[in-house]
Amino acid sequence: MDSIHENLQKQRRGINRVIHAFGYSMHGLRAGMQEPAFRQEAFLSFVLIPLAFYLGNNWVEISLLAGSVVFVLIVELLNTGLESAIDRVGPQWHDLSKRCKDLGSAAVLLSILMCMGIWLAALMMRFA
């Protein structure tokens, strides 16, 4: 492989690798904020995560409430990554491209339904 095109991150070691990896993660979060679905979920998380500390009675409940919200964000980022990779291959329609995008979308839906279920159960326990 031509040394010009090698991934420099593979050559880094120790704290230098960690620092650069953190920078790449920040780039990924900024890219995620360009996506309307991720942006909506992120803004909602700014409300729900602090609310988890009010609603939860102990660290397990708080972790489940906040963790379910973070899980939705994680799945949304992974789905956006899949969609970006498929779009890079080409704009033409293909059965496998559609299947990949549909599966990613289904993963987001399931994560949202799980989050809603956890929050509804917590709300019912707290106020019912």
C-alpha atoms as a printed R data frame, in Angstrom:
    type eleno elety resid chain resno       x      y      z
1   ATOM     1    CA   MET     A     1   0.000  0.000  0.000
2   ATOM     2    CA   ASP     A     2   1.262  3.467 -0.814
3   ATOM     3    CA   SER     A     3   2.540  5.210  2.328
4   ATOM     4    CA   ILE     A     4   0.723  8.406  1.328
5   ATOM     5    CA   HIS     A     5  -2.641  6.658  1.659
6   ATOM     6    CA   GLU     A     6  -1.927  4.773  4.868
7   ATOM     7    CA   ASN     A     7  -4.074  5.497  7.894
8   ATOM     8    CA   LEU     A     8  -1.808  7.398 10.296
9   ATOM     9    CA   GLN     A     9  -4.018  6.417 13.245
10  ATOM    10    CA   LYS     A    10  -2.833  2.811 12.850
11  ATOM    11    CA   GLN     A    11   0.755  3.936 13.487
12  ATOM    12    CA   ARG     A    12   0.011  5.965 16.616
13  ATOM    13    CA   ARG     A    13   0.550  4.511 20.084
14  ATOM    14    CA   GLY     A    14  -0.272  5.412 23.677
15  ATOM    15    CA   ILE     A    15  -1.770  8.748 24.640
16  ATOM    16    CA   ASN     A    16  -1.177 10.170 21.153
17  ATOM    17    CA   ARG     A    17  -3.560  7.542 19.736
18  ATOM    18    CA   VAL     A    18  -6.152  8.293 22.427
19  ATOM    19    CA   ILE     A    19  -5.995 12.040 21.795
20  ATOM    20    CA   HIS     A    20  -6.444 11.602 18.047
21  ATOM    21    CA   ALA     A    21  -9.232  9.048 18.526
22  ATOM    22    CA   PHE     A    22 -11.044 11.527 20.770
23  ATOM    23    CA   GLY     A    23 -10.749 14.149 18.030
24  ATOM    24    CA   TYR     A    24 -12.237 11.740 15.479
25  ATOM    25    CA   SER     A    25 -15.103 11.044 17.876
26  ATOM    26    CA   MET     A    26 -15.787 14.768 18.204
27  ATOM    27    CA   HIS     A    27 -15.836 15.046 14.403
28  ATOM    28    CA   GLY     A    28 -18.366 12.206 14.368
29  ATOM    29    CA   LEU     A    29 -20.605 13.938 16.902
30  ATOM    30    CA   ARG     A    30 -20.447 17.173 14.907
31  ATOM    31    CA   ALA     A    31 -21.354 15.221 11.764
32  ATOM    32    CA   GLY     A    32 -24.228 13.595 13.653
33  ATOM    33    CA   MET     A    33 -25.558 17.019 14.602
34  ATOM    34    CA   GLN     A    34 -25.912 17.757 10.887
35  ATOM    35    CA   GLU     A    35 -28.512 14.981 10.665
36  ATOM    36    CA   PRO     A    36 -32.046 16.143 11.590
37  ATOM    37    CA   ALA     A    37 -33.037 12.898 13.354
38  ATOM    38    CA   PHE     A    38 -29.901 12.819 15.516
39  ATOM    39    CA   ARG     A    39 -30.232 16.528 16.289
40  ATOM    40    CA   GLN     A    40 -33.845 16.048 17.475
41  ATOM    41    CA   GLU     A    41 -32.883 13.074 19.630
42  ATOM    42    CA   ALA     A    42 -29.859 14.929 21.040
43  ATOM    43    CA   PHE     A    43 -31.945 17.939 22.021
44  ATOM    44    CA   LEU     A    44 -34.512 15.655 23.636
45  ATOM    45    CA   SER     A    45 -31.697 13.951 25.544
46  ATOM    46    CA   PHE     A    46 -30.733 17.321 27.064
47  ATOM    47    CA   VAL     A    47 -34.146 17.246 28.772
48  ATOM    48    CA   LEU     A    48 -34.508 13.530 29.463
49  ATOM    49    CA   ILE     A    49 -31.095 12.801 30.969
50  ATOM    50    CA   PRO     A    50 -31.407 15.422 33.743
51  ATOM    51    CA   LEU     A    51 -35.023 14.297 34.236
52  ATOM    52    CA   ALA     A    52 -33.716 10.753 34.799
53  ATOM    53    CA   PHE     A    53 -32.027 11.988 37.993
54  ATOM    54    CA   TYR     A    54 -35.359 13.327 39.246
55  ATOM    55    CA   LEU     A    55 -37.440 10.347 38.197
56  ATOM    56    CA   GLY     A    56 -35.074  7.550 39.207
57  ATOM    57    CA   ASN     A    57 -35.054  6.404 42.823
58  ATOM    58    CA   ASN     A    58 -31.597  4.797 42.763
59  ATOM    59    CA   TRP     A    59 -28.567  4.459 40.523
60  ATOM    60    CA   VAL     A    60 -30.024  1.462 38.668
61  ATOM    61    CA   GLU     A    61 -33.183  3.335 37.684
62  ATOM    62    CA   ILE     A    62 -31.236  6.458 36.775
63  ATOM    63    CA   SER     A    63 -28.848  4.365 34.683
64  ATOM    64    CA   LEU     A    64 -31.693  2.630 32.852
65  ATOM    65    CA   LEU     A    65 -33.483  5.885 32.112
66  ATOM    66    CA   ALA     A    66 -30.408  7.833 31.003
67  ATOM    67    CA   GLY     A    67 -28.804  4.802 29.341
68  ATOM    68    CA   SER     A    68 -31.863  4.107 27.206
69  ATOM    69    CA   VAL     A    69 -31.697  7.682 25.889
70  ATOM    70    CA   VAL     A    70 -27.965  7.408 25.144
71  ATOM    71    CA   PHE     A    71 -28.609  4.048 23.467
72  ATOM    72    CA   VAL     A    72 -31.000  5.737 20.996
73  ATOM    73    CA   LEU     A    73 -28.266  8.262 20.149
74  ATOM    74    CA   ILE     A    74 -25.715  5.482 19.637
75  ATOM    75    CA   VAL     A    75 -27.996  3.502 17.328
76  ATOM    76    CA   GLU     A    76 -28.862  6.668 15.375
77  ATOM    77    CA   LEU     A    77 -25.160  7.397 14.822
78  ATOM    78    CA   LEU     A    78 -24.540  3.825 13.661
79  ATOM    79    CA   ASN     A    79 -27.528  4.042 11.303
80  ATOM    80    CA   THR     A    80 -26.228  7.327  9.888
81  ATOM    81    CA   GLY     A    81 -22.823  5.696  9.346
82  ATOM    82    CA   LEU     A    82 -24.436  2.806  7.459
83  ATOM    83    CA   GLU     A    83 -26.456  5.184  5.314
84  ATOM    84    CA   SER     A    84 -23.361  7.266  4.541
85  ATOM    85    CA   ALA     A    85 -21.385  4.198  3.510
86  ATOM    86    CA   ILE     A    86 -24.223  3.018  1.244
87  ATOM    87    CA   ASP     A    87 -24.559  6.494 -0.289
88  ATOM    88    CA   ARG     A    88 -20.810  6.561 -0.980
89  ATOM    89    CA   VAL     A    89 -21.127  3.420 -3.089
90  ATOM    90    CA   GLY     A    90 -23.540  5.245 -5.378
91  ATOM    91    CA   PRO     A    91 -26.930  6.913 -5.667
92  ATOM    92    CA   GLN     A    92 -28.472  4.170 -7.797
93  ATOM    93    CA   TRP     A    93 -31.184  1.996 -6.261
94  ATOM    94    CA   HIS     A    94 -30.187 -1.526 -5.262
95  ATOM    95    CA   ASP     A    95 -32.009 -4.216 -3.243
96  ATOM    96    CA   LEU     A    96 -29.095 -4.698 -0.847
97  ATOM    97    CA   SER     A    97 -28.660 -0.956 -0.303
98  ATOM    98    CA   LYS     A    98 -32.357 -0.652  0.518
99  ATOM    99    CA   ARG     A    99 -32.154 -3.643  2.831
100 ATOM   100    CA   CYS     A   100 -29.171 -2.180  4.704
101 ATOM   101    CA   LYS     A   101 -30.912  1.171  5.154
102 ATOM   102    CA   ASP     A   102 -34.174 -0.507  6.212
103 ATOM   103    CA   LEU     A   103 -32.356 -2.650  8.786
104 ATOM   104    CA   GLY     A   104 -30.624  0.411 10.220
105 ATOM   105    CA   SER     A   105 -33.934  2.231 10.410
106 ATOM   106    CA   ALA     A   106 -35.533 -0.757 12.152
107 ATOM   107    CA   ALA     A   107 -32.706 -0.727 14.720
108 ATOM   108    CA   VAL     A   108 -33.413  2.935 15.456
109 ATOM   109    CA   LEU     A   109 -37.131  2.204 15.797
110 ATOM   110    CA   LEU     A   110 -36.512 -0.653 18.237
111 ATOM   111    CA   SER     A   111 -34.157  1.476 20.328
112 ATOM   112    CA   ILE     A   112 -36.771  4.241 20.505
113 ATOM   113    CA   LEU     A   113 -39.515  1.770 21.469
114 ATOM   114    CA   MET     A   114 -37.274  0.303 24.183
115 ATOM   115    CA   CYS     A   115 -36.517  3.785 25.510
116 ATOM   116    CA   MET     A   116 -40.202  4.686 25.531
117 ATOM   117    CA   GLY     A   117 -41.074  1.471 27.353
118 ATOM   118    CA   ILE     A   118 -38.484  2.126 30.063
119 ATOM   119    CA   TRP     A   119 -39.633  5.714 30.519
120 ATOM   120    CA   LEU     A   120 -43.331  4.782 30.583
121 ATOM   121    CA   ALA     A   121 -42.698  2.093 33.187
122 ATOM   122    CA   ALA     A   122 -40.716  4.552 35.322
123 ATOM   123    CA   LEU     A   123 -43.431  7.207 35.011
124 ATOM   124    CA   MET     A   124 -46.139  4.708 35.971
125 ATOM   125    CA   MET     A   125 -44.140  3.527 39.002
126 ATOM   126    CA   ARG     A   126 -43.515  7.098 40.114
127 ATOM   127    CA   PHE     A   127 -46.950  8.628 39.572
128 ATOM   128    CA   ALA     A   128 -49.459  5.745 39.540
